[in-house]
Amino acid sequence: MDFLDLPQAPLHPLNLPWLQNAKVEVAILRLDLIDPLISGNKWFKLRHHLQHAHESGAPGLISLGGSHSNHLHALAAAGKRFGFATAGLLRGHPQDTPTVRDLQALGMHVHWLGYGGYRARHEAGFWQPWQTRYPGWHCIPEGGGGLAGAQGCGLIVAQARAQLAEIGWDDYSAWWLAVGTGTTLAGLVLAEAGAHDVHGALAVPRDHGVPDVVMDLAGGSGYQLHDACRGGFARTDDELLAFIDACERHTGVPLEALYTGKALLALREQVEAGLFAPGTRLIVLHTGGLQGRRGYL
């Protein structure tokens, strides 16, 4: 199946004044460029789930997310492209957003759970009525999480390593990426197996359970977490938006404010605080999600 052949994400040097002042080198792995619809880290998260669904003969895929969900957007596109029906269980009450319109246009069956119903997603028996309604369909955790999602994200490491010589690097010091569910972070930690540290910029509050997810999937070492949520999940502010605008004008790299934009701002704070010594080489992961910008622009 074509979904097993992951598109190659380009690795580009990222030159910004605050990096140059600190003599810290950064290259950005542009997962946002791998596909116009199954973009960012989503193809990596979905790869093993799609493989399992194909091998089991599942007629469809079902998962959860919000009204601007990058995950559901990619899932709907993957289903249409690779021949799976899809269903999305959405947080809250019916909303008309660009993402929801795309889900419906891509053929996804959309169900609104309310807020209480969505909070029940971790309870035993949550999936049973949906498996009855959609017999044989493959259920995917929120955000493409779980071990299958993490193992798919582990393939990101090989893509970066294969391009180091092209940018004149023989090695790198660590990774830096935004963290939402913790699945991508766990995948990088698993793939690195202690060879390089992984720094996660938490785009969600710590009480969202990211440390527990990473511990369960990848163990307790090989990574560090840094606060980047700026007051809560999906919170933006004038400083963040101005920072993103300046970065985009300087580098030409498009960013969004919920994940990679927050991660880069947190990186600037840590670089200026002296966390990284001169000569450090970091790989920043652009996790995509640019379609979600329609939710706040």
C-alpha positions as CSV (number, residue, x, y, z in Angstrom):
1,M,0.0,0.0,0.0
2,D,1.2,3.5,-0.8
3,F,0.8,4.7,2.8
4,L,3.8,2.6,3.8
5,D,6.0,4.7,1.6
6,L,6.5,7.9,3.7
7,P,7.2,11.0,1.7
8,Q,10.6,12.6,2.4
9,A,10.6,15.8,4.5
10,P,13.4,18.2,3.6
11,L,15.9,19.3,6.2
12,H,16.8,23.0,5.9
13,P,19.1,25.3,7.9
14,L,17.2,27.8,10.0
15,N,18.9,31.1,10.4
16,L,17.6,33.6,12.9
17,P,19.4,36.4,14.6
18,W,19.0,35.0,18.2
19,L,20.4,31.7,17.1
20,Q,23.4,33.4,15.4
21,N,24.0,35.5,18.5
22,A,24.2,32.4,20.7
23,K,26.2,30.5,18.1
24,V,23.6,27.7,18.1
25,E,23.0,26.0,14.8
26,V,19.5,24.8,13.9
27,A,18.1,22.8,11.1
28,I,14.4,22.4,10.6
29,L,12.8,19.2,9.3
30,R,9.9,20.4,7.2
31,L,7.2,17.8,7.8
32,D,4.7,20.5,6.7
33,L,6.0,19.9,3.1
34,I,5.4,16.2,2.8
35,D,1.8,16.3,1.6
36,P,-0.8,19.0,1.1
37,L,-3.4,17.1,3.2
38,I,-1.8,14.3,5.1
39,S,0.7,16.8,6.4
40,G,3.2,17.2,9.2
41,N,3.7,14.4,11.7
42,K,0.2,13.0,10.9
43,W,1.3,10.6,8.2
44,F,3.9,9.2,10.5
45,K,1.4,8.7,13.3
46,L,-1.2,7.1,11.0
47,R,1.2,4.8,9.1
48,H,1.1,1.8,11.4
49,H,-2.6,2.3,12.1
50,L,-3.3,2.2,8.4
51,Q,-1.2,-0.9,8.0
52,H,-3.0,-2.6,10.8
53,A,-6.4,-1.7,9.4
54,H,-5.4,-3.0,5.9
55,E,-4.0,-6.2,7.3
56,S,-7.2,-6.9,9.4
57,G,-9.5,-6.0,6.5
58,A,-11.1,-3.1,8.3
59,P,-13.6,-1.2,6.1
60,G,-13.1,2.0,8.0
61,L,-11.2,4.1,10.5
62,I,-12.7,6.0,13.5
63,S,-11.0,8.5,15.8
64,L,-11.5,11.6,17.9
65,G,-10.6,15.3,17.8
66,G,-11.8,18.9,18.0
67,S,-13.4,21.2,15.4
68,H,-10.0,22.3,14.1
69,S,-8.3,18.9,14.5
70,N,-5.2,18.4,12.4
71,H,-5.4,14.7,13.2
72,L,-9.0,14.2,11.9
73,H,-8.2,16.4,8.9
74,A,-5.3,14.1,8.0
75,L,-7.4,11.0,8.8
76,A,-10.2,12.0,6.5
77,A,-7.8,12.7,3.7
78,A,-6.0,9.4,4.2
79,G,-9.2,7.5,4.2
80,K,-10.3,9.0,1.0
81,R,-7.0,8.5,-0.6
82,F,-6.4,4.9,0.5
83,G,-9.9,3.5,0.3
84,F,-11.1,3.5,4.0
85,A,-14.4,5.0,5.2
86,T,-13.9,7.3,8.1
87,A,-15.8,8.6,11.1
88,G,-14.8,11.4,13.5
89,L,-16.0,11.8,17.1
90,L,-15.8,15.5,17.8
91,R,-15.5,17.5,21.0
92,G,-18.3,19.8,21.8
93,H,-21.4,20.8,19.9
94,P,-21.9,21.3,16.2
95,Q,-19.7,24.0,14.8
96,D,-19.2,25.3,11.2
97,T,-15.4,25.6,10.8
98,P,-13.2,25.3,7.8
99,T,-11.8,22.0,9.2
100,V,-15.3,20.5,9.8
101,R,-16.3,21.5,6.3
102,D,-13.2,19.7,4.9
103,L,-14.0,16.6,7.0
104,Q,-17.4,16.4,5.5
105,A,-16.2,17.1,2.0
106,L,-13.7,14.3,2.3
107,G,-16.5,11.9,3.2
108,M,-16.0,11.6,7.0
109,H,-19.1,10.7,9.1
110,V,-19.0,13.5,11.8
111,H,-20.5,12.9,15.3
112,W,-20.6,15.5,18.0
113,L,-20.1,14.2,21.5
114,G,-20.6,17.3,23.6
115,Y,-18.0,18.1,26.2
116,G,-19.0,15.5,28.8
117,G,-19.2,12.8,26.2
118,Y,-15.7,13.7,24.9
119,R,-14.2,13.6,28.4
120,A,-15.4,10.0,28.7
121,R,-13.1,8.9,25.9
122,H,-10.6,7.3,28.4
123,E,-13.3,5.3,30.3
124,A,-13.7,1.6,29.9
125,G,-16.3,0.7,27.4
126,F,-16.1,4.1,25.5
127,W,-15.5,2.4,22.1
128,Q,-18.1,-0.3,22.5
129,P,-21.2,1.5,21.1
130,W,-19.1,2.9,18.2
131,Q,-17.7,-0.6,17.4
132,T,-21.4,-1.8,17.3
133,R,-22.3,1.1,15.0
134,Y,-19.3,0.6,12.8
135,P,-18.5,-3.1,13.0
136,G,-14.9,-4.1,12.1
137,W,-13.7,-0.6,11.9
138,H,-10.2,0.2,13.2
139,C,-10.3,2.6,16.3
140,I,-7.5,5.1,16.5
141,P,-6.7,6.9,19.8
142,E,-7.0,10.7,20.0
143,G,-4.3,12.3,17.9
144,G,-3.1,9.0,16.4
145,G,-1.6,8.1,19.8
146,G,-0.6,4.8,21.3
147,L,2.4,2.6,20.5
148,A,1.5,2.3,16.8
149,G,1.6,6.1,16.5
150,A,4.9,6.4,18.4
151,Q,6.5,3.7,16.3
152,G,5.5,5.5,13.1
153,C,7.0,8.8,14.4
154,G,10.2,7.0,15.1
155,L,10.8,6.9,11.4
156,I,11.2,10.6,11.4
157,V,14.7,10.2,12.9
158,A,16.0,8.3,9.9
159,Q,14.7,11.0,7.5
160,A,16.7,13.6,9.3
161,R,19.9,11.6,9.6
162,A,19.9,10.7,5.9
163,Q,20.2,14.5,5.1
164,L,22.9,15.6,7.6
165,A,25.7,15.6,5.0
166,E,23.6,17.7,2.7
167,I,23.6,20.6,5.2
168,G,27.3,20.1,6.2
169,W,26.7,18.3,9.5
170,D,28.3,15.1,10.6
171,D,26.1,14.8,13.7
172,Y,23.6,16.8,15.8
173,S,23.2,17.4,19.6
174,A,19.5,17.1,20.2
175,W,15.9,17.4,18.9
176,W,13.5,20.2,19.7
177,L,9.7,19.8,18.9
178,A,6.3,20.9,20.1
179,V,4.4,18.4,22.2
180,G,0.6,17.8,22.3
181,T,-0.3,14.2,23.1
182,G,3.4,13.2,23.6
183,T,3.2,10.5,20.8
184,T,5.7,12.1,18.5
185,L,8.1,12.9,21.4
186,A,7.9,9.2,22.5
187,G,8.6,8.0,18.9
188,L,11.8,10.1,18.7
189,V,12.9,8.9,22.1
190,L,12.3,5.3,21.1
191,A,14.2,5.7,17.8
192,E,17.1,7.6,19.4
193,A,17.5,5.0,22.1
194,G,19.7,7.4,24.1
195,A,21.9,8.5,21.2
196,H,20.6,12.1,21.3
197,D,18.4,14.0,23.7
198,V,14.9,15.0,22.7
199,H,13.5,18.4,24.0
200,G,9.8,18.7,24.1
201,A,8.2,22.1,24.2
202,L,4.8,21.5,25.9
203,A,2.1,23.2,23.9
204,V,-0.4,21.9,26.4
205,P,-0.5,22.2,30.2
206,R,1.3,19.5,32.2
207,D,-2.0,18.2,33.6
208,H,-2.9,16.9,30.1
209,G,-0.9,13.8,31.0
210,V,2.0,14.1,28.5
211,P,4.7,12.8,31.0
212,D,2.6,9.7,31.7
213,V,2.1,9.1,28.0
214,V,5.8,9.3,27.3
215,M,6.7,7.2,30.3
216,D,4.3,4.5,29.2
217,L,5.5,4.5,25.6
218,A,9.2,5.3,25.8
219,G,10.4,5.1,29.5
220,G,11.7,7.8,31.7
221,S,14.9,9.0,30.1
222,G,16.3,10.6,27.0
223,Y,14.0,13.6,26.9
224,Q,13.3,16.9,28.7
225,L,10.1,18.9,28.8
226,H,9.8,22.7,28.7
227,D,6.7,24.8,29.2
228,A,5.5,26.4,26.0
229,C,1.7,26.4,26.4
230,R,1.4,30.1,27.2
231,G,-1.5,29.7,29.6
232,G,-3.4,26.7,28.1
233,F,-4.0,24.6,25.0
234,A,-4.8,26.6,21.9
235,R,-4.0,29.9,23.7
236,T,-2.4,32.6,21.6
237,D,-1.3,36.1,22.5
238,D,0.1,39.2,20.8
239,E,3.7,38.4,21.6
240,L,3.4,34.9,20.1
241,L,1.7,36.1,17.0
242,A,4.3,38.9,16.5
243,F,7.1,36.4,17.0
244,I,5.6,34.1,14.4
245,D,5.2,37.0,11.9
246,A,8.9,38.0,12.4
247,C,10.1,34.4,12.0
248,E,8.1,33.9,8.8
249,R,9.3,37.1,7.3
250,H,12.9,36.3,8.1
251,T,12.9,32.6,7.1
252,G,10.0,32.1,4.7
253,V,8.9,29.1,6.8
254,P,5.1,29.2,7.5
255,L,4.2,28.5,11.1
256,E,1.1,28.0,13.1
257,A,0.5,29.3,16.7
258,L,-0.6,26.2,18.5
259,Y,2.4,24.0,18.1
260,T,5.6,24.8,16.1
261,G,5.2,28.6,16.6
262,K,5.0,28.0,20.4
263,A,7.9,25.6,20.2
264,L,10.2,28.1,18.5
265,L,9.3,30.9,20.9
266,A,10.1,28.6,23.8
267,L,13.4,27.7,22.0
268,R,14.3,31.3,21.8
269,E,13.7,31.7,25.5
270,Q,15.9,28.8,26.4
271,V,18.7,29.8,24.0
272,E,18.7,33.3,25.4
273,A,18.8,31.8,28.9
274,G,21.9,29.9,28.0
275,L,20.5,26.3,28.0
276,F,22.5,25.4,24.9
277,A,26.3,26.0,24.7
278,P,27.8,27.6,21.6
279,G,28.3,25.0,18.9
280,T,25.2,23.1,19.8
281,R,23.4,21.7,16.7
282,L,19.6,21.2,17.1
283,I,17.1,19.6,14.8
284,V,13.7,21.4,15.1
285,L,10.7,19.4,14.0
286,H,8.1,21.3,12.0
287,T,5.0,19.2,12.9
288,G,2.8,20.7,10.2
289,G,-0.8,21.6,11.2
290,L,-0.9,24.7,8.9
291,Q,-4.6,24.0,8.0
292,G,-5.4,24.8,11.7
293,R,-4.4,28.4,11.2
294,R,-7.8,29.0,9.7
295,G,-9.2,28.7,13.2
296,Y,-7.6,31.9,14.4
297,L,-6.6,34.0,11.4
